[in-house]
Amino acid sequence: MKFNKIQVITAMQETGMVAVFYNSDIEIAKNVLKACYEGGVRAFEFTNRGDFAHEVFGELVKFSGKECPEMILGVGSIVDAPTAALYIQLGANFIVGPLFNPEIAKVANRRLIPYTPGCGSVSEVGFAQEAGCDLCKVFPGDVLGASFVKGLKAPMPWSNLMVTGGVKPEEANLKAWFDAGVTCVGMASNLFPAELIKAKDWAGISKLCSDTLAIIKKVKK
């Protein structure tokens, strides 16, 4: 673990974005990570989606340490504590999941690693906060919408929320989320168009990242 809990959450808050990516090909993953880094991204979530994903992640952590020293690397799509422990052992600086599992919170808290669980209701956010989750993920964002964030923040203004799902690198979309009160957004496929990956247009991905971060800086309150 290279970055502490405060550094991780601060980076997410200051840049306003977590890049979310998965590819089974380590060379593609390395190039995408580097492209994001050059585009200004400082929090990168590699999702646990395919066979041997943890092996790709382990290689990515070593590569990042040399090539992207300021990049905070975490893991996503984590639904159980043993998998969280495996990734922490490989160097994950934060854990993200599509759901809230209190057992993951225990593992993460013991090592002072941020755990951002997916929450789809106000009660789930409340239970996650009680378990020590400083940042909760509103998921799926495209289903819940910005009004959910705004509604939740009214009685619980201390809540730090990251939204994933339905986030686009467009001003109107990002403004709606930040106006509602999110701390940051998680962006996946919209930040990594398939045609850019296929063409190995890493400069194109860097530009998309820097353009998106510039929009976020503009619309953030």
TIFI-396001 format. One record per residue: y, z, x of N, C-alpha, C in turn; chain; residue number from 1; residue in three letters. Coordinates in steps of 0.05 Angstrom, whole numbers. Example, Ala and Ser with C-alpha at 12.3 -4.5 7.8 and 13.67 -1.06 7.14 Angstrom:
BEGIN
REC  nnorth     nup   neast  canorth    caup  caeast  cnorth     cup   ceast  unit  pos  code
REC    -114     156     264      -90     156     246     -66     156     264     A    1   Ala
REC     -45     142     257      -21     143     273       1     157     258     A    2   Ser
This chain:
BEGIN
REC  nnorth     nup   neast  canorth    caup  caeast  cnorth     cup   ceast  unit  pos  code
REC     -24       0      17        0       0       0      25       0      18     A    1   Met
REC      40     -21      15       63     -25      33      89     -15      21     A    2   Lys
REC      91     -16      -5      116      -8     -19     111      15     -37     A    3   Phe
REC     129      34     -39      125      57     -56     134      50     -85     A    4   Asn
REC     127      69    -103      132      65    -132     161      58    -138     A    5   Lys
REC     179      73    -125      208      69    -131     217      41    -121     A    6   Ile
REC     207      33     -98      214       7     -87     205     -16    -106     A    7   Gln
REC     181     -12    -116      169     -32    -134     185     -36    -160     A    8   Val
REC     190     -13    -173      204     -15    -198     233     -24    -194     A    9   Ile
REC     245     -16    -172      273     -24    -166     274     -55    -162     A   10   Thr
REC     254     -65    -147      254     -95    -142     251    -110    -169     A   11   Ala
REC     234    -100    -186      230    -113    -213     256    -112    -229     A   12   Met
REC     269     -89    -228      294     -85    -243     316    -102    -232     A   13   Gln
REC     319    -102    -206      342    -117    -193     339    -147    -196     A   14   Glu
REC     315    -158    -191      312    -187    -193     308    -195    -223     A   15   Thr
REC     297    -176    -239      293    -182    -267     269    -199    -274     A   16   Gly
REC     253    -205    -253      230    -222    -259     206    -216    -241     A   17   Met
REC     182    -218    -254      157    -217    -239     143    -244    -243     A   18   Val
REC     137    -257    -221      122    -283    -223      93    -277    -227     A   19   Ala
REC      80    -290    -246       52    -285    -253      36    -310    -248     A   20   Val
REC      16    -308    -231        1    -332    -223     -28    -326    -216     A   21   Phe
REC     -45    -347    -221      -73    -345    -212     -82    -373    -205     A   22   Tyr
REC     -96    -375    -182     -111    -399    -175    -134    -390    -157     A   23   Asn
REC    -157    -403    -161     -181    -395    -146    -180    -406    -117     A   24   Ser
REC    -162    -425    -112     -159    -438     -86    -139    -422     -69     A   25   Asp
REC    -148    -409     -48     -131    -392     -32    -107    -407     -20     A   26   Ile
REC    -112    -433     -12      -90    -448       0     -67    -453     -21     A   27   Glu
REC     -75    -459     -45      -55    -464     -67     -40    -437     -72     A   28   Ile
REC     -56    -415     -73      -44    -389     -78     -24    -382     -56     A   29   Ala
REC     -31    -387     -31      -13    -381      -9      13    -397     -11     A   30   Lys
REC      10    -423     -17       33    -441     -18      52    -433     -42     A   31   Asn
REC      40    -425     -64       56    -417     -87      70    -390     -81     A   32   Val
REC      56    -372     -69       68    -346     -61      92    -351     -43     A   33   Leu
REC      89    -367     -23      110    -373      -3     134    -387     -17     A   34   Lys
REC     127    -406     -36      148    -420     -51     164    -401     -68     A   35   Ala
REC     150    -382     -81      164    -362     -97     182    -345     -79     A   36   Cys
REC     172    -337     -56      187    -320     -37     212    -334     -29     A   37   Tyr
REC     210    -360     -22      233    -375     -13     253    -380     -36     A   38   Glu
REC     243    -378     -61      260    -381     -84     273    -355     -93     A   39   Gly
REC     267    -333     -78      280    -307     -84     263    -287     -99     A   40   Gly
REC     239    -295    -106      221    -276    -121     213    -253    -102     A   41   Val
REC     213    -229    -112      205    -206     -95     182    -189    -108     A   42   Arg
REC     174    -197    -132      150    -183    -144     132    -205    -155     A   43   Ala
REC     107    -205    -144       88    -227    -151      62    -214    -161     A   44   Phe
REC      55    -222    -185       30    -212    -198       9    -233    -197     A   45   Glu
REC     -13    -227    -182      -36    -245    -181     -55    -235    -202     A   46   Phe
REC     -63    -253    -221      -80    -243    -243    -109    -245    -236     A   47   Thr
REC    -124    -224    -246     -152    -222    -241    -167    -239    -262     A   48   Asn
REC    -167    -265    -258     -177    -283    -279    -204    -297    -274     A   49   Arg
REC    -210    -303    -249     -234    -318    -244    -254    -304    -226     A   50   Gly
REC    -277    -317    -222     -298    -305    -204    -286    -302    -176     A   51   Asp
REC    -292    -280    -163     -283    -274    -136    -252    -273    -133     A   52   Phe
REC    -238    -268    -155     -209    -266    -154    -200    -245    -134     A   53   Ala
REC    -215    -224    -132     -207    -202    -113    -209    -212     -84     A   54   His
REC    -227    -230     -78     -228    -241     -51    -204    -258     -44     A   55   Glu
REC    -195    -273     -64     -171    -290     -60    -147    -271     -56     A   56   Val
REC    -146    -250     -72     -124    -230     -71    -123    -217     -43     A   57   Phe
REC    -146    -209     -33     -147    -196      -6    -136    -214      15     A   58   Gly
REC    -142    -240      14     -131    -259      33    -101    -262      30     A   59   Glu
REC     -92    -262       4      -64    -266      -2     -47    -243       9     A   60   Leu
REC     -58    -218       7      -44    -195      17     -40    -197      47     A   61   Val
REC     -60    -206      62      -58    -209      91     -37    -231      98     A   62   Lys
REC     -38    -253      83      -19    -275      87       9    -266      81     A   63   Phe
REC      13    -252      59       39    -243      51      51    -224      71     A   64   Ser
REC      35    -206      83       45    -188     103      58    -202     127     A   65   Gly
REC      47    -225     134       57    -240     157      80    -259     148     A   66   Lys
REC      76    -273     126       95    -295     119     117    -287      99     A   67   Glu
REC     111    -266      83      131    -258      62     134    -228      63     A   68   Cys
REC     145    -217      85      146    -188      89     159    -172      67     A   69   Pro
REC     178    -183      52      192    -168      31     179    -171       3     A   70   Glu
REC     158    -188       2      145    -193     -24     127    -169     -32     A   71   Met
REC     131    -160     -57      114    -139     -68      92    -152     -84     A   72   Ile
REC      68    -148     -75       45    -161     -87      29    -142    -105     A   73   Leu
REC      25    -150    -130        9    -133    -148     -12    -149    -162     A   74   Gly
REC     -27    -137    -180      -49    -150    -194     -46    -147    -224     A   75   Val
REC     -54    -168    -238      -51    -168    -267     -78    -172    -281     A   76   Gly
REC     -78    -171    -308     -102    -174    -324    -123    -153    -319     A   77   Ser
REC    -114    -128    -312     -133    -106    -306    -138     -90    -332     A   78   Ile
REC    -163     -87    -340     -170     -73    -364    -186     -47    -360     A   79   Val
REC    -195     -43    -336     -211     -19    -331    -205      -6    -304     A   80   Asp
REC    -210      20    -301     -203      35    -277    -218      26    -252     A   81   Ala
REC    -244      20    -253     -257      11    -228    -245     -14    -216     A   82   Pro
REC    -237     -33    -233     -224     -57    -223    -197     -51    -211     A   83   Thr
REC    -182     -33    -224     -156     -25    -212    -160     -13    -185     A   84   Ala
REC    -181       5    -182     -186      17    -156    -193      -3    -135     A   85   Ala
REC    -209     -23    -142     -216     -44    -124    -192     -59    -113     A   86   Leu
REC    -173     -66    -131     -149     -80    -122    -130     -62    -106     A   87   Tyr
REC    -129     -37    -113     -112     -18     -98    -122     -16     -69     A   88   Ile
REC    -148     -16     -67     -161     -15     -41    -155     -40     -24     A   89   Gln
REC    -150     -62     -38     -144     -88     -25    -114     -91     -19     A   90   Leu
REC     -98     -71     -28      -70     -72     -22     -51     -78     -45     A   91   Gly
REC     -60     -76     -70      -42     -80     -93     -21     -58     -94     A   92   Ala
REC       4     -67     -97       26     -48     -99      34     -41    -128     A   93   Asn
REC      22     -55    -147       26     -48    -175       3     -60    -191     A   94   Phe
REC      -2     -48    -214      -24     -57    -232     -12     -63    -259     A   95   Ile
REC     -19     -87    -270      -10     -95    -297     -35    -102    -313     A   96   Val
REC     -34     -96    -339      -56    -102    -356     -47    -112    -383     A   97   Gly
REC     -65    -125    -398      -58    -135    -425     -59    -113    -446     A   98   Pro
REC     -71     -90    -438      -75     -67    -457     -69     -41    -442     A   99   Leu
REC     -69     -19    -457      -64       7    -445     -91      22    -443     A  100   Phe
REC     -99      29    -418     -123      45    -414    -115      70    -398     A  101   Asn
REC    -117      94    -410     -108     118    -396    -124     123    -370     A  102   Pro
REC    -148     113    -369     -164     117    -344    -151     102    -320     A  103   Glu
REC    -139      79    -326     -125      65    -304    -101      81    -295     A  104   Ile
REC     -87      93    -314      -63     109    -308     -71     132    -288     A  105   Ala
REC     -94     144    -292     -103     165    -274    -107     155    -246     A  106   Lys
REC    -120     133    -243     -125     121    -217     -99     113    -203     A  107   Val
REC     -81     100    -218      -56      91    -207     -38     115    -200     A  108   Ala
REC     -36     135    -217      -19     158    -213     -28     174    -188     A  109   Asn
REC     -54     175    -184      -64     190    -161     -54     178    -135     A  110   Arg
REC     -50     151    -135      -41     138    -111     -11     131    -112     A  111   Arg
REC       2     141    -133       31     136    -138      37     106    -138     A  112   Leu
REC      21      91    -153       24      62    -156      32      57    -185     A  113   Ile
REC      53      41    -190       61      36    -217      39      21    -233     A  114   Pro
REC      35      31    -257       16      18    -276      32       9    -300     A  115   Tyr
REC      33     -17    -305       48     -28    -328      28     -39    -348     A  116   Thr
REC      22     -23    -369        2     -31    -388      14     -48    -410     A  117   Pro
REC      -2     -66    -422        6     -82    -444       7     -65    -470     A  118   Gly
REC      29     -65    -484       32     -49    -508      42     -67    -531     A  119   Cys
REC      30     -64    -554       38     -81    -577      50     -65    -600     A  120   Gly
REC      54     -39    -595       65     -22    -616      82       0    -603     A  121   Ser
REC     100      12    -619      117      34    -610     100      57    -601     A  122   Val
REC      79      63    -616       61      86    -610      47      82    -583     A  123   Ser
REC      38      57    -578       25      51    -552      45      55    -529     A  124   Glu
REC      69      47    -532       89      51    -511      93      82    -507     A  125   Val
REC      94      97    -528       96     126    -527      73     139    -512     A  126   Gly
REC      48     131    -519       25     142    -505      24     134    -475     A  127   Phe
REC      33     110    -469       33     101    -441      54     116    -425     A  128   Ala
REC      77     121    -437       98     137    -424      88     165    -419     A  129   Gln
REC      74     177    -438       63     204    -436      43     205    -412     A  130   Glu
REC      29     182    -407        9     181    -385      22     174    -358     A  131   Ala
REC      49     172    -358       63     168    -333      70     139    -326     A  132   Gly
REC      68     121    -346       76      93    -341     106      90    -344     A  133   Cys
REC     119      84    -321      148      82    -320     158      56    -333     A  134   Asp
REC     141      35    -331      148       9    -342     125      -1    -359     A  135   Leu
REC     131      -7    -384      110     -17    -402     114     -46    -408     A  136   Cys
REC      92     -60    -411       93     -89    -416      91     -94    -446     A  137   Lys
REC     111    -108    -457      110    -117    -484      94    -142    -485     A  138   Val
REC      70    -141    -498       52    -163    -497      36    -165    -523     A  139   Phe
REC      32    -189    -534       43    -214    -526      72    -218    -536     A  140   Pro
REC      89    -225    -518      118    -227    -524     124    -247    -545     A  141   Gly
REC     110    -270    -545      116    -291    -564     108    -283    -593     A  142   Asp
REC      90    -264    -595       82    -254    -621     101    -232    -631     A  143   Val
REC     108    -214    -612      124    -190    -619     154    -197    -622     A  144   Leu
REC     164    -214    -604      192    -223    -606     212    -203    -595     A  145   Gly
REC     236    -213    -590      258    -197    -579     266    -175    -598     A  146   Ala
REC     263    -179    -624      271    -159    -643     254    -133    -641     A  147   Ser
REC     229    -137    -632      211    -114    -627     223     -96    -605     A  148   Phe
REC     232    -109    -583      244     -94    -561     269     -79    -570     A  149   Val
REC     286     -93    -585      311     -81    -595     305     -58    -613     A  150   Lys
REC     285     -61    -631      278     -40    -650     267     -16    -636     A  151   Gly
REC     251     -20    -615      239       2    -600     260      17    -584     A  152   Leu
REC     278       3    -572      298      15    -555     318      33    -570     A  153   Lys
REC     321      27    -597      340      43    -612     333      73    -613     A  154   Ala
REC     308      81    -620      301     109    -620     291     119    -592     A  155   Pro
REC     284     100    -574      273     107    -548     288      92    -526     A  156   Met
REC     314      98    -523      331      82    -504     323      85    -475     A  157   Pro
REC     307     105    -469      299     109    -441     277      90    -432     A  158   Trp
REC     266      75    -451      243      58    -446     250      35    -427     A  159   Ser
REC     233      31    -407      235       8    -389     213     -11    -397     A  160   Asn
REC     221     -35    -404      201     -55    -415     202     -81    -400     A  161   Leu
REC     178     -92    -395      175    -118    -384     162    -135    -405     A  162   Met
REC     172    -158    -410      159    -175    -431     145    -198    -417     A  163   Val
REC     121    -204    -427      105    -226    -417      93    -241    -440     A  164   Thr
REC      93    -268    -438       83    -284    -460     107    -295    -476     A  165   Gly
REC     111    -321    -476      134    -332    -490     160    -330    -476     A  166   Gly
REC     159    -325    -450      184    -325    -434     187    -352    -420     A  167   Val
REC     210    -364    -424      215    -391    -413     239    -390    -394     A  168   Lys
REC     239    -408    -373      261    -408    -354     285    -423    -366     A  169   Pro
REC     294    -414    -389      316    -426    -403     336    -404    -411     A  170   Glu
REC     362    -411    -410      382    -390    -415     380    -377    -442     A  171   Glu
REC     377    -393    -463      376    -381    -490     353    -361    -493     A  172   Ala
REC     329    -369    -482      306    -352    -484     310    -326    -468     A  173   Asn
REC     319    -329    -443      322    -305    -426     345    -287    -436     A  174   Leu
REC     366    -299    -446      388    -283    -457     379    -266    -481     A  175   Lys
REC     362    -278    -498      352    -263    -521     336    -238    -512     A  176   Ala
REC     319    -241    -492      303    -218    -482     321    -197    -469     A  177   Trp
REC     339    -206    -452      356    -186    -438     376    -173    -457     A  178   Phe
REC     386    -188    -476      404    -176    -496     389    -155    -512     A  179   Asp
REC     363    -159    -517      347    -140    -532     342    -115    -517     A  180   Ala
REC     343    -117    -490      341     -93    -473     318     -91    -454     A  181   Gly
REC     305    -114    -447      283    -113    -428     294    -106    -400     A  182   Val
REC     276     -94    -384      283     -88    -356     278    -112    -339     A  183   Thr
REC     256    -126    -345      250    -151    -331     231    -168    -348     A  184   Cys
REC     226    -192    -339      207    -210    -353     185    -218    -333     A  185   Val
REC     162    -223    -345      139    -233    -329     136    -262    -337     A  186   Gly
REC     136    -280    -317      135    -309    -324     111    -322    -310     A  187   Met
REC      95    -336    -326       70    -348    -314      72    -378    -314     A  188   Ala
REC      58    -391    -333       55    -420    -332      82    -436    -333     A  189   Ser
REC     102    -424    -346      128    -438    -347     142    -440    -320     A  190   Asn
REC     134    -422    -302      146    -422    -275     130    -439    -256     A  191   Leu
REC     106    -445    -264       87    -461    -247      76    -485    -263     A  192   Phe
REC      93    -505    -269       82    -528    -284      59    -541    -270     A  193   Pro
REC      38    -548    -285       13    -559    -274      19    -584    -257     A  194   Ala
REC      38    -600    -265       44    -624    -250      55    -618    -222     A  195   Glu
REC      71    -597    -220       82    -589    -194      60    -579    -176     A  196   Leu
REC      41    -563    -187       19    -553    -171       1    -576    -162     A  197   Ile
REC      -5    -594    -180      -22    -617    -174      -9    -634    -152     A  198   Lys
REC      17    -638    -154       31    -654    -134      37    -639    -108     A  199   Ala
REC      30    -613    -108       36    -595     -85      66    -596     -79     A  200   Lys
REC      82    -596    -100      111    -596     -97     121    -568     -95     A  201   Asp
REC     117    -556     -71      124    -528     -67     154    -523     -68     A  202   Trp
REC     169    -543     -59      199    -541     -60     208    -541     -89     A  203   Ala
REC     194    -556    -106      201    -556    -135     197    -529    -147     A  204   Gly
REC     175    -515    -139      170    -488    -149     191    -469    -139     A  205   Ile
REC     199    -471    -114      220    -454    -103     246    -457    -119     A  206   Ser
REC     252    -482    -125      277    -488    -140     276    -476    -168     A  207   Lys
REC     253    -479    -181      250    -468    -208     253    -438    -208     A  208   Leu
REC     242    -425    -187      245    -396    -184     274    -388    -180     A  209   Cys
REC     288    -402    -161      316    -394    -156     334    -400    -179     A  210   Ser
REC     329    -422    -193      345    -429    -217     341    -408    -239     A  211   Asp
REC     316    -399    -243      309    -379    -263     323    -352    -256     A  212   Thr
REC     321    -344    -231      333    -319    -222     363    -320    -226     A  213   Leu
REC     375    -343    -222      404    -346    -225     412    -343    -255     A  214   Ala
REC     395    -354    -273      400    -350    -302     398    -321    -309     A  215   Ile
REC     377    -308    -299      373    -279    -305     397    -262    -296     A  216   Ile
REC     407    -269    -272      430    -254    -261     454    -257    -280     A  217   Lys
REC     457    -281    -291      479    -287    -309     477    -273    -336     A  218   Lys
REC     453    -272    -347      449    -260    -374     444    -230    -375     A  219   Val
REC     436    -219    -352      430    -190    -351     455    -174    -356     A  220   Lys
REC     451    -152    -371      473    -134    -377     476    -114    -355     A  221   Lys
